[in-house]
Amino acid sequence: MAIQHAVLALLAGGPSYGYELKGAFEEAVGPQWGPLNIGHLYQILDRLSRDGLVVAERHPQPVKPDRVVYEITPDGHAELDRWLAEPSPRSGGFRDDFFLKVTAAARSGDPATVRTVLGNQRGHLMRELRNLDGLRRRADDPVVGLLLSAASRHVEADLAFVDDAEGVLLADGGAVVAKLRAARSAGTPAERGSGPTRAAG
């Protein structure tokens, strides 16, 4: 996740310090993101400072420890503009844990296993969708509402995939899964005994 660019965007509005940036970030992106870890935020600010994208200035306080205020640099503005001008690929590509789980369940050859995996995922996604819908109804900020709507659409797409998997793998009483099991049972030439013998030890 390009949180560092979101931090640059917040600093483009004016200098700020760690906890103020944390609050501004969480308010800007809404509750579906979850809280931003302050330790992680300071790591990001340190990296931005080392890269010359922000500068840090220590401000003494009469009672509390000194406050470090961060300000975006011209290089930081240029990097923010570059990021905003580029399209955003999926952060994880299509390497999804659930895709692997469906693959494993289908290759097991057991329709009941496939049914359990798909049913559990559908239940999880439905709960997630209800939660997002509730958050969206309570959102006052139109941008937060838009982000929650986008999150809901991602969940709806995942639900559509569950439906597709169920339609393909459990059609005809699980004939496709049984066919996958039969193909797996046939094995490779080595497994059927026609290949080289593996040495013991």
C-alpha angles and dihedrals in degrees: 000000000000095000089147090066092049087053090051089051091053092048090050085072091058143298117310143166133238105272092038089053091048091054093044092050094049091046092048099050099035134223099304090076095054127219120324112236108240092213090054090048092054090050088054092048091050090051092048089050093050089049091052093243094118135020124218125216124187115227116196117227124202097233110003126062117280114286118230111216120198127209129187117244129215088261088052091053090049091050091048091051091049092051093047091051095055127079117246118239119206105280094225098029108218096314096123126168091221092053088057091047091053090049092051093046093048093048090050087074092222116120090197090060091050090048092051094048093048094043093050091049093048091052092049092049093047091053090048091050092051090050092050092047090053092049091048092052090053096045114113096182111080092213092052089048089052092050091049089050090052090050089051091052090053090053091048089053090051089050089052089054090052088052091048092049091049091048093051103036101037098039116123092018094304097311091147092054091048089051090052089051092050091050090050092048089055086063131186123308089261091052090051090054099252095105131074117297114250113240116244121242 
